[in-house]
Amino acid sequence: MNKVMGTQSEVQIVWFKRDLRVRDHEPLSRAAERGPVLPLYVAEPDIIGAPDFSPRHWALIEGSLRELRRKLAERGQPLIVRHGKMPAVLDDFREQYANIRLWAHEETGNHWTARRDERVRDWASDHGVPFTEVPSMGVTRGLETRDGWVDKWEAMVGNDPIPAPEALRPISETGSTPDPGKIPSCSDLKLGPCAVALQKPGEEAARETLDSFLNERARSYHTDMSSPLTAEESCSRMSVHLAYGTISLRSLVNAKRERREELESKGEAKGWRQPLSAFESRLHWHSHFIQKLEDAPRIEHESFIPEFDELREGEFDEELCEAWKTGHTGFPMVDACMRYLRRTGWLNFRMRAMLTSFAVHHCWLDWRKFKHFYARQMADYEPGIHYPQLQMQSGTTGINSIRIYNPMKQAKDHDPDGTFIRRWVPELSGIEETEYVHEPWRMSTGEQKHHGCMLGEDYPERILDPDPAYRRANSRILELKNKSEIKDKAEDIYERHGSRK
């Protein structure tokens, strides 16, 4: 392909990754000020084929790309989509245009995306292509210590969002217009059937969801976020939009603070202060955990303190893992939550923590053996949240308290009437007594026959006895955690990764 000569216009390639929006998109806005913009998304086989990627993820990306293409076209230049490897795709554009500059957001992703980004940086350096990466998600690259991190976070996300560019100079100004390319479907990518997700993708859906939360749903956020019965409505539901960047973290912080000021000015803040404060706290934690992966990419593959990986070495039980994955453990709250997650792609934080706790403590499963399965279920999969959270719940960080959730207590506390369990474990829906819905093993054989739910036939027997499983996990983790050499390593972990109030 011949380079387009005879023009001094520098083509601004804006590389979209997990930032599928036009508002508060600094690379796009800065590029638009310099020259013709080529907005680019690349569907990359290595990333789409990675073990943590699922058809559900692509379905959300595909929907977001379609809206993004429309929004960019309205401004003068539609999104260009290519299917291939980076930076090979960039080679094609470098051949086509005499003068290019590359823009993107920094991304804290898995090791596949990290290696990809390194290759692109090397390519840009080797070919003399200016490449500007802009910080995102409140994360500081190259951080040496967590001291002062909150101030850095505030400096990044506490100011006003950047408006979307009103217009983009089209590539046609250069004399050569690339084919926009097809936005591939799950079928095109040979991903199999695209599992549905609870939420609609795209920037407009993100704004609608945020507005409904801040103006209506947030009022019960702090009280209702823990129960799967109420969390679907009362939680912000912004996690999937943050995961694909259909809204920026800065936009969320700004919108929350504007809403707080509005309520204060009207004298209507009573009843809103606590939930809005809790929401902003969660946004801090969101960045805090992603910063952990940014600072220590190894934690995708090994525990913060590697000695903890030896605790479960050689003790992985495939049958227990399969029962947990499919929601057939015989523990109703565990099974209901897993089935709900698999069907919808979402689950509130407390129940996700309970599922992880049950897997790593009661079933004594190594988190590394199911990390990809768990990631594929979550529509809002964010590597920087996923891996640190798996480790925190597993007790492998050395700095967090051991958290072993009692699934029966969680059921009684957060599904007291058994409504959620009956809905998602229909085998138990005919049982009138809620105590048996929470703990079906307490039914006699006669009661099982009466309710049409024979354990071991209609619904599984418990796959384990929870009490000795709890004692084993607690004692073995504590024994290792209390060793002097582990305590020394934990101090180092805290210095590098611990939160600073």
C-alpha positions in Angstrom: 0.0 0.0 0.0 1.5 3.4 -1.0 1.8 6.1 1.5 -0.3 9.2 1.0 2.1 12.0 0.2 1.7 15.7 -0.5 0.0 16.5 2.8 1.4 17.8 6.1 -1.6 16.5 8.1 -0.5 14.3 10.9 -3.0 11.4 11.3 -4.0 11.0 14.9 -4.7 7.4 15.6 -6.8 7.0 18.7 -6.5 3.4 19.9 -9.7 2.4 21.8 -9.3 -0.5 24.3 -11.3 -0.5 27.5 -12.5 3.1 27.1 -15.4 2.8 24.7 -16.8 6.3 25.0 -16.5 9.9 23.6 -17.1 11.8 26.8 -14.2 12.4 29.1 -11.8 10.6 26.7 -8.6 12.6 27.0 -6.7 10.9 24.2 -9.6 11.5 21.8 -10.0 15.1 22.8 -6.3 15.9 22.6 -6.0 14.1 19.2 -9.0 16.1 17.9 -7.1 19.3 18.6 -4.1 18.3 16.4 -5.4 17.0 13.2 -7.5 14.3 11.3 -8.5 11.6 13.7 -8.5 7.9 12.9 -10.4 6.2 15.8 -9.3 2.5 15.9 -10.5 -0.6 17.7 -8.7 -3.9 17.2 -10.3 -7.2 18.0 -7.2 -9.2 18.9 -7.2 -13.0 18.6 -4.8 -13.5 21.5 -7.0 -11.5 23.9 -10.3 -12.8 22.7 -9.0 -16.3 22.8 -7.5 -15.9 26.3 -8.9 -18.2 29.0 -10.4 -15.4 31.0 -12.4 -14.1 28.0 -16.0 -15.2 27.3 -18.7 -14.6 24.7 -20.6 -12.5 27.3 -17.7 -10.1 27.4 -17.7 -9.8 23.6 -21.4 -9.2 23.4 -21.0 -6.2 25.7 -18.0 -4.9 23.7 -19.8 -5.4 20.4 -22.8 -3.4 21.6 -20.6 -0.7 22.9 -18.6 -0.5 19.6 -21.8 -0.1 17.6 -22.8 2.9 19.7 -19.3 4.3 19.7 -19.1 4.1 15.9 -22.3 6.0 15.6 -21.3 8.7 18.0 -17.9 9.2 16.3 -19.6 9.2 12.9 -21.9 12.0 14.1 -18.7 14.0 14.8 -17.2 13.4 11.4 -15.3 10.2 11.4 -16.6 6.7 12.2 -14.8 4.1 14.2 -12.4 1.9 12.3 -12.5 -1.7 13.4 -9.9 -4.3 12.5 -9.5 -8.0 13.4 -5.8 -8.9 13.9 -2.8 -8.5 16.1 -1.2 -5.3 17.4 1.1 -3.8 16.4 0.8 -5.5 12.9 -2.5 -3.6 12.4 -0.5 -0.3 12.9 1.9 -1.4 10.3 -0.8 -1.2 7.7 -1.8 2.4 8.7 1.9 3.4 8.8 2.2 2.2 5.2 -0.9 4.1 4.2 -0.2 7.4 5.9 3.1 9.4 5.8 2.8 10.9 9.2 1.0 9.3 12.2 0.7 9.8 15.9 -0.7 7.3 18.3 -2.9 8.0 21.4 -4.3 5.6 24.0 -5.3 5.3 27.7 -3.0 3.3 30.0 -4.5 0.0 30.8 -4.0 -2.2 33.8 -5.1 -5.6 32.4 -4.0 -9.2 32.3 -0.6 -10.4 31.1 -1.9 -10.8 27.5 -2.8 -7.1 27.3 0.3 -6.0 29.2 2.5 -7.8 26.7 0.5 -6.4 23.8 1.0 -2.9 25.2 4.7 -3.5 25.5 4.9 -4.6 21.9 3.1 -1.4 20.7 5.4 0.8 22.8 8.4 -0.9 21.3 7.0 -0.6 17.8 6.3 3.1 18.2 9.8 3.7 19.5 11.4 1.6 16.7 9.4 3.5 14.0 9.7 6.9 15.4 5.9 7.2 16.0 4.9 9.5 18.8 2.8 7.5 21.3 1.0 9.2 24.1 -0.6 7.1 26.9 -2.9 8.9 29.3 -3.4 7.6 32.9 -6.9 6.3 33.7 -9.0 4.7 36.4 -7.2 6.7 39.1 -4.1 4.5 38.8 -0.6 5.8 38.9 2.0 4.0 36.8 5.5 3.6 38.2 4.3 4.2 41.8 7.0 3.6 44.4 5.0 3.8 47.6 1.3 4.1 48.6 2.1 7.2 50.7 0.2 10.1 49.2 -1.7 7.9 46.9 -5.1 9.3 47.8 -3.9 12.8 46.8 -2.7 11.5 43.4 -6.1 9.8 43.0 -7.9 13.1 43.8 -5.7 15.0 41.3 -6.7 12.6 38.5 -10.4 12.1 39.1 -11.5 15.0 41.2 -11.6 17.6 38.5 -14.3 18.2 35.8 -14.7 15.6 33.1 -13.6 16.6 29.6 -16.4 17.3 27.2 -16.7 15.1 24.1 -15.2 16.7 21.0 -17.9 18.5 19.0 -16.3 17.5 15.7 -13.5 15.3 14.4 -11.5 16.2 11.3 -12.1 13.2 9.0 -9.4 11.0 7.5 -10.7 12.0 4.1 -8.7 15.2 4.5 -5.6 13.1 3.9 -6.9 11.9 0.6 -7.3 8.3 1.7 -10.3 7.0 3.6 -9.9 3.5 5.1 -12.7 1.0 5.1 -14.5 1.2 8.5 -14.5 -2.6 8.8 -17.1 -4.9 10.2 -17.8 -5.0 13.9 -17.6 -8.8 14.4 -20.2 -10.8 16.2 -19.6 -13.7 18.6 -20.2 -16.0 15.6 -17.7 -14.2 13.4 -15.1 -14.6 16.2 -16.1 -18.3 16.7 -16.8 -17.6 20.4 -19.9 -19.7 20.5 -23.3 -18.5 21.8 -23.2 -15.0 23.4 -24.5 -15.4 27.0 -26.9 -12.6 28.0 -26.0 -10.0 30.6 -28.4 -8.1 32.8 -27.3 -4.7 31.5 -27.4 -3.0 28.2 -24.0 -1.9 26.9 -22.8 1.5 25.7 -22.3 5.0 26.9 -26.0 6.0 26.8 -26.9 3.1 29.0 -24.1 4.0 31.4 -25.5 7.5 31.7 -29.1 6.3 32.2 -28.0 3.8 34.8 -26.0 6.4 36.7 -28.9 8.9 36.6 -31.3 6.4 38.0 -28.9 5.5 40.7 -28.1 9.0 41.9 -31.6 10.3 41.6 -33.6 7.3 42.9 -31.9 4.0 43.7 -28.9 5.2 45.7 -31.0 6.1 48.8 -31.0 2.5 50.0 -27.5 1.6 48.6 -25.7 1.3 51.9 -28.5 -0.9 53.5 -29.5 -3.1 50.6 -26.2 -3.7 48.8 -25.5 -7.0 50.7 -28.6 -9.0 49.9 -29.0 -10.6 46.4 -32.7 -9.8 46.8 -32.2 -6.1 46.8 -28.7 -5.5 45.4 -29.7 -5.8 41.8 -31.8 -2.7 42.2 -30.0 -0.8 44.9 -26.4 -1.2 43.8 -25.1 1.4 41.3 -24.6 -1.2 38.5 -21.8 0.9 37.2 -19.1 -1.9 37.4 -19.8 -3.2 33.9 -19.6 0.3 32.4 -16.3 0.9 34.2 -15.0 -2.4 33.0 -15.4 -1.4 29.3 -15.0 2.3 29.8 -18.4 3.3 28.6 -18.1 5.9 31.4 -15.1 7.2 33.2 -14.3 7.0 36.8 -13.9 10.8 36.8 -17.4 11.2 35.5 -18.8 9.0 38.3 -17.0 11.0 41.0 -18.0 14.3 39.5 -21.7 13.3 39.1 -21.8 12.0 42.7 -20.4 15.2 44.1 -22.7 17.4 41.9 -25.7 15.4 43.2 -24.5 15.9 46.8 -24.2 19.6 46.3 -27.6 19.8 44.6 -29.2 18.0 47.6 -27.4 20.2 50.1 -28.5 23.4 48.3 -32.1 22.3 48.3 -32.0 21.2 52.0 -32.8 17.6 50.9 -29.6 15.8 51.8 -31.0 14.0 54.8 -31.0 10.3 54.1 -28.7 10.7 51.1 -25.4 11.5 52.8 -24.5 8.0 53.9 -25.3 6.2 50.7 -23.6 8.7 48.5 -20.5 8.7 50.8 -20.5 4.8 50.7 -20.6 5.0 46.9 -17.6 7.3 46.6 -15.8 5.1 49.0 -16.4 2.2 46.7 -14.9 4.2 43.8 -11.8 4.8 45.9 -11.5 1.0 46.5 -12.0 0.3 42.8 -8.8 2.2 42.0 -7.1 0.9 45.1 -7.3 -2.7 44.0 -6.4 -2.0 40.3 -3.4 -0.2 41.6 -2.3 -3.4 43.3 -2.2 -5.3 39.9 -0.5 -2.3 38.3 2.3 -2.4 40.9 2.6 -6.2 41.0 1.5 -7.9 37.7 2.8 -11.2 39.2 -0.3 -11.5 41.4 -2.3 -12.6 38.4 -0.3 -15.9 38.6 0.9 -16.2 42.2 -0.1 -15.1 45.7 1.2 -11.9 47.1 3.2 -14.1 49.5 4.1 -17.1 47.3 4.4 -19.4 50.3 0.7 -19.4 50.5 0.5 -21.1 47.2 2.1 -24.2 48.8 -0.8 -24.5 51.3 -3.2 -26.1 48.9 -0.6 -27.7 46.7 -1.6 -31.2 45.6 -4.9 -31.1 47.4 -7.2 -29.8 44.5 -10.5 -31.8 44.4 -11.9 -31.7 40.9 -15.3 -33.0 42.0 -15.7 -30.3 44.6 -14.7 -27.7 42.1 -17.2 -28.9 39.5 -20.0 -29.0 42.0 -19.1 -25.4 43.0 -18.9 -24.2 39.3 -22.3 -25.7 38.4 -24.2 -24.7 41.6 -24.7 -28.2 42.9 -22.9 -28.2 46.2 -25.9 -28.9 48.4 -25.6 -25.6 50.1 -28.6 -23.6 48.8 -27.2 -20.1 49.1 -24.0 -21.0 47.4 -25.8 -22.8 44.6 -28.4 -20.0 44.1 -25.6 -17.4 43.8 -23.6 -19.4 41.4 -26.5 -20.1 39.2 -27.6 -16.4 39.3 -24.1 -15.3 38.4 -23.8 -17.8 35.5 -27.2 -16.7 34.1 -26.9 -13.0 34.5 -23.2 -12.2 34.6 -23.5 -10.2 37.8 -23.6 -10.7 41.5 -23.3 -8.3 44.4 -20.0 -8.0 46.2 -20.8 -9.9 49.4 -22.2 -12.9 47.6 -19.2 -13.0 45.2 -17.0 -13.0 48.3 -19.0 -15.8 49.8 -18.7 -17.9 46.7 -14.9 -17.4 46.7 -14.7 -18.1 50.4 -16.6 -21.3 50.0 -14.3 -22.4 47.2 -11.0 -21.6 48.8 -11.8 -22.4 52.4 -14.5 -25.0 52.6 -13.5 -26.8 49.4 -9.9 -25.9 49.9 -9.4 -25.1 46.2 -6.4 -23.1 44.9 -7.7 -19.8 43.5 -5.3 -20.1 40.6 -7.2 -23.2 39.4 -10.6 -21.5 39.0 -9.6 -17.9 38.4 -10.3 -18.0 34.7 -13.7 -19.8 35.1 -14.8 -17.2 37.6 -13.6 -14.3 35.3 -15.6 -15.7 32.4 -18.8 -15.6 34.4 -18.6 -11.9 35.3 -19.8 -9.4 32.7 -17.9 -6.8 34.6 -14.6 -8.7 34.8 -11.8 -6.3 35.7 -8.4 -8.0 36.2 -7.3 -5.4 38.7 -10.3 -6.1 40.9 -10.5 -9.9 40.2 -7.0 -11.1 41.2 -6.5 -9.0 44.3 -10.0 -9.9 45.5 -9.5 -13.6 44.9 -6.4 -13.4 47.0 -7.9 -11.3 49.8 -10.8 -13.7 50.1 -8.3 -16.6 50.0 -6.2 -15.3 52.8 -3.0 -15.2 50.8 -2.1 -11.5 51.0 -0.6 -11.7 54.5 -2.1 -8.3 55.4 -5.9 -9.0 55.4 -8.0 -10.8 58.0 -9.1 -14.3 57.3 -12.6 -14.1 56.0 -14.5 -17.4 56.0 -18.1 -16.9 55.2 -20.7 -19.2 56.7 -23.1 -19.9 53.8 -26.0 -20.8 56.1 -25.6 -17.5 58.1 -25.4 -15.6 54.8 -28.7 -17.2 53.7 -30.5 -16.4 56.9 -29.1 -12.8 57.0 -29.6 -11.9 53.4 -32.4 -14.1 52.2 -34.4 -14.6 55.4 -37.5 -15.9 53.7 -35.7 -18.0 51.2 -37.1 -16.1 48.2 -33.8 -15.8 46.3 -33.0 -19.5 46.9 -36.4 -20.7 45.8 -36.1 -18.6 42.6 -32.6 -19.9 41.6 -32.7 -23.4 43.1 -36.2 -24.5 41.9 -35.6 -28.0 43.3 -36.3 -26.4 46.7 -39.2 -24.2 45.6 -41.8 -26.5 46.9 -40.5 -26.5 50.4 -42.7 -24.4 52.7 -40.5 -24.2 55.7 -37.8 -21.6 55.2 -35.5 -23.3 57.7 -35.4 -26.3 55.3 -34.8 -24.1 52.3 -31.7 -22.7 54.1 -30.6 -26.2 55.4 -32.4 -29.0 53.5 -30.2 -31.6 55.1 -32.2 -31.1 58.3 -35.3 -32.7 56.7 -36.1 -36.2 57.6 -36.6 -38.8 54.8 -40.3 -38.5 55.3 -40.2 -34.7 55.0 -38.1 -35.0 51.9 -40.8 -37.2 50.3 -43.5 -34.9 51.4 -41.9 -31.9 49.7 -40.9 -33.9 46.6 -37.2 -33.1 47.2 -35.1 -36.2 47.9 -31.5 -35.3 48.7 -29.1 -37.1 46.5 -31.8 -37.4 43.8 -33.7 -34.1 43.3 -31.1 -31.9 45.0 -27.5 -32.8 45.9 -26.4 -34.0 49.3 -23.9 -31.6 50.9 -20.5 -32.1 49.3 -18.7 -31.6 52.6 -19.2 -31.0 56.3 -18.7 -27.3 56.8 -17.4 -27.3 60.4 -14.2 -29.4 60.0 -13.6 -27.7 56.6 -13.8 -24.3 58.4 -11.4 -25.4 61.2 -8.9 -26.8 58.7 -8.8 -23.6 56.6 -8.6 -21.3 59.6 -5.8 -23.2 61.4 -3.6 -23.9 58.4 -3.7 -20.3 57.1 -3.1 -18.9 60.6 -0.3 -21.2 61.2 1.5 -20.0 58.1 0.5 -16.4 58.6 2.0 -16.3 62.1 5.5 -17.4 61.1 8.0 -14.7 61.6 9.4 -14.8 58.1 5.8 -14.5 56.7 5.1 -11.5 59.0 8.2 -9.8 57.7 7.0 -10.3 54.1 3.5 -9.1 55.1 5.1 -5.8 56.3 6.7 -5.4 52.9 3.3 -6.1 51.2 1.6 -3.5 53.3 4.2 -0.9 52.5 3.8 -1.6 48.8 0.1 -2.2 48.6 -1.7 -1.4 51.8 -4.3 1.4 51.8 -3.6 4.7 53.6 -6.6 6.3 55.2 
